Amino acid sequence: MGLRRKISYQWQLFIPLVATLWIIIFGMAFWQFHNESKYREAQLREQLSLINARIIAAYKTDDDPIKFVDFVCKYYRDNPLYDLLRVSVYQDGELQRAWSEPIGLSDSEIEQEQGFTRTPEIDRTPDDARAGDKYFYYNVSTSEDGHIKVYTALPIDNDILSAALPSSNIFWVFLALALAMTVLSYISTRYFGRNITILRTIAERAATDPTFIPAMDYPHDELGDISRQIIHMYNERSHAIERLNREHAVALHAIEEKARAKRQLTNNINHELRTPIGVIKGYLDTILENPDMDEGSRTHFLRKASEHVDRLVNLIADVSAITRLEEGGELISTEELNYHDIAYTIASDMEESGSLGHMVFRQDIALDCCVMGNFNLLSGMIINLCKNSASYSKGSMCELIQTGEDEKFYYFEFRDNGTGVADEHLPHLFERFYRIDSGRSRKSGGTGLGLPIVQNTVLAHGGKIEVANGELGGLAFRFSLPKFRPPKRF
């Protein structure tokens, strides 16, 4: 199929091109031959006029015109073009001398003085004239006194015309030129046909084979440059489509993961809400069903119900916080914050309130550590880490230290001296409602969303966070926060 197309493309270019070239070449040859023939006829007419003029001039100078006619006819007849020349000289209407057959013309032809006539011989019968018709070019000259008339005639037949044409070598020149142009046309159309075939093949392969990658050798010329540019554009388009498909797949996967996470969050929230609501309802039903319950038991049940209400309120607040971070984290308002002051204030408040129980929180952050962040989120992140350590680490101390910095970020580590967790649990600590021990969060009053909120806070600020078992024995949370950069002044 490809070979047939190649031949088809080549001949579709070759045949019209060669036909046009041959028409031009042989049209020029015909035009040249035609002009040459007309030029030769004009020369013949001029020679006849010259012969007549010389004979009349001899008469005027009292030379013997007959001798001159003999000389002229002999001279011209040596030329093969004029071997059929006829000359007739009349004096006062009588024929004085005639070379070849006498020329007889009608009165109208004599009056015209020159032109074409048929068989101008005297005494020719009509039948003979019809049998041997030829065109003659004739010329009639008359002396000034009217006594002498000179008639000249020369047949304009195929012999004369063929002799008037250029040499036959010119035909071979034109033929050689036509053949040379044919060969050049074949080479050119074959060259162009090959490139067209390649481009057609690429177009068909590209339309039917999505994995096709064109890689063909093109000539180093303008057409080859155009072909390579087309291929480059095709490859770029293919790569762009491939990138778009990958990005679409990633985006689709992200959307599916987000939908799955939302469904999981919803299920987990339903599960987490069911427990405190059920406990609250149980305590209240017990109080309502036992109106005679003693005051101490009633107070105990109400206190328990209140504790679960508090847990329910904290759970709803945490769900709201993590939802806000996930759906609009990039829209949080940020400002210049001194991270040392935030950590120092939280450490003082926890020490005074005793909210961490027996655990002590301390910090070691540079006084000039200014970050770009949201005050409430960064404060809540430290508090969540502290409460997580107090509730689950079984240690006596936790601390937040600054570990380094670079051009864009400060680096921190929050750690405690607790027992840590098994390595298989580390990848799951930032998952919502993940519990190492079943019922652990409920017993400790946690919502199971503290560490996910910490992670989303760091990510919303453009930093990174990871967790590992630290050098002090407990967990170590290593994270980064962006530096505050004063606006440039121009």
N, C-alpha and C positions, 0 to 999 in steps of 0.2 A: 504493500500500500504506500509506504514511504517513497519507494523508488518511482512508482507511477506519479506520485505527486511532484517529486523532484523534476521528472521529465516534463510534466504538465506545466509547472511554473516556468521552467527554462524555455520551453517552446512558446508559451504564452507571451513571453518577452521577446524571444528570438524572432519569430515569424513576422510580427508587425514591424519590428525594427529593421530587419533585412529587407522586407518589402518596401519600406519607406526609403531606405538607402538606394536600392536598385531603381526605384522610380525616379529618385533625384538624379542619380548618375546617368541613367539612360535618357532621362528627360533633358539633361544638359547636353548629352551627345546629340540627340535629335535636334535640339535648338541650334547647336553648333553646325551640324550638317545642313540644316535648313538655311541658316544665315550664309554659310559658305556657298551653297547652291545659288542663292539670290545674288551674292556678291559676284559669283562667276558669270551669271547671266548678265549682270550689269556691265561686267568687263567685256563680254561678247558684244553687247549692244554698242558700247563705246568704241570697240575696234571697228565695227561695221561703219559707224559714223565717221571714224577717222579715215577709213579707206575711201569712202565717198568724198570726203573733204579733200583728200590728197589728189584724187582724180580731177575734181573741179578746179583745184589750184593749178594743176598742170595745164588744163585747158586755158586758164586765164593768162598764163605765162607763155602761151603759144608753144608749149612742149607737146610732143606727140602723146596724147593720153593713152593710146593703145599700147605703146611700149611700157608706159608706166603701169598700166593694168597688168601686162604680162609679168612685170617685175613683182608687183604686189601679190598677185595670185600665186606666183611661184614661191615667194617668201613665206606667205601664210600657209601654203599647202605643205610646207615642210613640217609644220606643227600638226600633230595628229588631231588636235581639236578643230582645225580648220580645213581638213582634207575634203570636206563636203561643201566648202565655200563656193558660192555662185555669185558671179558678177556679170551684169549686163549693162552696156553703155549704149544709149540712144542719142542720136543727133537729129533734131527736127522730126522726131517721131520714128526714125528708121534705126533699126538695130545695126550698130557699128561693130561691136565685138561682144562675145559672150563666153565667159568661162563656165564650163559645164552647161547644162541645159539653160536656154534663155528664160528669163524671169518675166512672166506676164502677170500684171496686177490689174485689178479693177479700178475704175475711176475713183471710187470711194476710198480704196486703199491708198492710191497715189495721193489723194487729197490729204489723208492722215499723215503721210510721209514716213511713219514707222509704226510697227506693231506686229501682230501675229497674223499669218495667213496659212491656208491649207493648199498644198500642192500647187505652187505658183508657176508650173511649167506651161508654156504655150502649146496650143493644139492638143491638150489632154482632154479626152472624152470624159463625160461624167462617170461612166462605168470605171474607167481607169482611175479617176480621181477617188472614187469610193474605195477602190481596191487598195490604193497605196497612199491613203491619207496620212500626212505628217504635218506637224506644226512647224512652220518656218517663222523665224524672226526676220523681218525685212526692214530695210532702210532706203528711203528715196531722197536723193539730193539733186537739186536743179541749179544750174548756173544762173548768174544774175541776168543774163540776156535771154534766158529761156531756151537756148538751143540745145544744151547738153543736159541729159538726165541720166543719172547713175543709179542703178538698182543693185543692192546687195542682199543676199539672203543666206541664212544658215539654219539647217534643220535643228530644232531643239528636241532631240529624241533621247532615248535611254543611254545611248552611247555617249552623247555629248554631256548629259547630266552626270553620268557615272564618272566620266573623265573630269568633270568639274568638281567632284567631291574630293575631300582630302584623301590622303594616302590611307590604304587599308590598315596600316600599322596603328592608326589611331583607335581602331576598333579593339585591337589587342590591348592597348593601353587602358581603355575604359573597362574592358573585361577584367584585366588584372586588378584594376582599382576596385571593381565590384567584388571580386573574389577576396581581395585583402580585407575589405570592409566586412564581408561576410564572416571571415575567420575571426576578426576582432570582435564582431558582434556576438559570435558564438561563445568566445572566451568570456566576454563581459556578462552576457546573460547567464552563463553557467555559474559565474562568480556570484552574481546577485541572486540567482535562483537558489544557490546553496544556503545563503543567509536567510532568504525567505522561508526555505524549507525548515531550517533550524528554528526560526521564530514560530512557525506554524506548529511544529512538533512540541515546542515548549508550551504554546497556548493550549493544545489538546491535552498534553500530559497534566498541565496545571489544572485544567477543568475537570479531569477525571481521577487524578491521583493526588490526594491532599498531602502525601508524604514526599512528593517529587521535589528534588532540589536541583535546578539546572546548573550544570558545570560543563560548558562547551568552549572550544577554542575558536575565537573569532579573529579575523584579520586585523592588523594594526592600521586601520584607516578610519575615515569618518563613519562609514556604515558599521564597521566593527565597534567603534566607540558608542554609537547609538544602540547597537544590540547589547553591548555590555551594560549600558545605562539602564536599558529596559530590564535586563536580568537582575541588576542591582536593585531596582525599584521593586521587582517581583519578590526578591529574597527579603528585602526590608519589610514588604507588606506581609509576607508569610511569617516572618519573625514577630512582627507586631501582632498579627492574629494569634500566633502561638502564645505570646506574652499575655494578650488580652484573655485568651482562654484559661491560662494558668491563674491570672488574677481573678477571673470570674469564678474559677473553681475554689480558689482560696477564700474569696468573699462569700461564696455560697456555703463553703464549709464553716466559715466564721458565723454566718447567720444561723446555720443549723445548730452549731455549738451554743450560740447565744440562746436560741429557742430551747435547746435541750437543758441549758443551765437554768433558764427561767422556769421551765416545767419542774425541774428537780428542786429549785428553790421553793416553788409553790407547794410541791408535795412535802418538802421538809418543814416549811412554815406550818402547813396544815397539821403535820404530825406534832410539831413542837407546841403549837397552840392548844392542841387537843388535851395535852396532859395538864397544864395549869388550869385550863377552863374546867376540865373534869374534876380536878381536886377542889377548886373553888366551889363548884356546884355541889360536890359531895358534902363539904363542910356546912354550906348554907342549908342544904336539905336536912342535914342532921339537926341543926339548930331549930329549923322550923318544925320538924317532926317531934321534937322534944321540948315543948314549952316549959316543962318543969325542970329543965337542966340547971344544975347548980351554976353559980356565977363564975367559978374558976374554970369549969369545962367550957362554958360559953366563950369566955375571954380567950382561952387557948385556941378554940376553933376559929374565932375571928382573927386572931393574930396569924394563924397559919394561912387562912384565906388571904389576908393582907399581903403576906410574903409572896404568895403566888401571883397576886395582882401586880406587885412590884416587878416580879420576874416577867410577867406578861407585858407590862409597860416597857421594860428594858428591851424585850425581844422586838416589840413593834418599832421602837426607836432605832435599834440596830438594823432592822430590815429596811427602814426608811433611809438610813445613812448609806448602806451598801448599794441600794437601788439608785440613789442620787449620784454616788460615785461612778457606778458603772455606766449609767445612761448620760450623765452630763459632767463627767470628770474633767473634760477639756474646757468646760465653761466656768470652773471655779475661779473666784476672785483671789488674786494673790497680791502680796505687798512685801516690802522689806521687813524681815523679822530677825531679831537677835535670838538665835536658837539657844544660846547659853542662858539668857534670861528666862526663856520658856521652861527649860529643864530645871533651872534653879528654883523657880516659883513652884513648880509641881512637886519637887522634892520637899520644899518647906511645908507646903499644904499637907502632903501625906504624912509628914512627921508630926505635925500638930494634930491632925485629925485621927491618926492611927488607923487609917482606912486599909493599910496593908497588914494589919495584925502584927505578928512578930517579925515580919520581914522589913529590912531596911533598904531604902532606895537612895543611891548617890549618883552624881554625875561629874564628868571631867570633860568639859567642852571649853574651847578657847573663848575668851571674853569678846573678841571681835568676830565671832562666827555668825555672819549675816547671811541668811538664806532668803530665797524668793518663795513664799508659801502662803498658806491660809492658816490663820492663827488657831481657829477652832479645830480644824482637821489635824494639825500637827500636835496640838495639846492632847486631843483625844487619842492619837496614836500612841503617845508615851504612856498615857493612863491605861490604855488597853494592854500594852505590853507589861506594865507593872502588875495589873490585876491578874493577867494570865500567869505570871510567875508566882504571885502570892497564892493563887488557887491551886496550881497543879505541880509546881516545881519541887515542893517539899524542901526548899532551901531557906536560907536566912538572909540572903543578900542578893540584890540585883543592881545593876549599874548601866549607865549610858555613857560611852566614851567616844571621843573623836579620834579616828584612826588615820586620817590623812586627807589630802585634797589634791585637786589638779586644776586645770584652767577653768573648768565648768562646774565641778561638783565638789561637795564635801562628803567624806565617807565616815560612817558611824557604826558602832556595834553595841547592841543591847544584849546583856548576858546575865545569867544568874548562877549560883553555886548549887543548884538543885541536882536531881538525879538524871535529868535528860530523858530522852525517849529512845526506843529501839530504832535502828536505822531504817527499817521498812516503813515506819510511820512518818519519817521526815518529809517525803514528797507530798503527803496528804494533809499536812498541818494547816495549809491555807485554804483547804476546801471547806465549804459551808457545812456546819453541823457535824463536822467530822469528830469522832470521839475515839480516843485510844481505849478507854474502858467504858463498857455500856453503862449508861446512867450516870457517868461521872459529872457531866455538865449540869445535869438536873440537881444532883446532890450538892454541888458547889454553887449553884445559883447562876451559872453562866448560860449565855444564849447560844453558844457555838458559832457566833459570828464575829467575835473579837479579832481574831487573826486575819480573816478575810478582809475586815475593814482596814486593818493595818496595811495589808498588801495593797489594797485599792487606793489608799491614801498616798503611799509612796509612788505608785504608778501614775496617779493623777497629777503628781508634781513633776513627772518626767524622770524619776529615778528608778532604781532597781533594788530588789530585796531578795535575800536568800536566808535559809535557816540551816543550822548544823549543830551538832553537839560540841560545846565549846571547851576551852581549856580549864574552866573552873568546875566542870562536871555537869553543868546544866546546859540549857539551850543557848545558842548565840545567834541573834538576828543581825545580819550585816546588810546595811542599806545605804543609799546615797540620796542627797537632796541638792537641788541646783543652787549655785551661788547667786547672790544678788549682784547685778551689774548695773552701775549707774548709767543713765542714758548718755550717749556721746554728744559732745558739744562741738559745733562747727564754728 
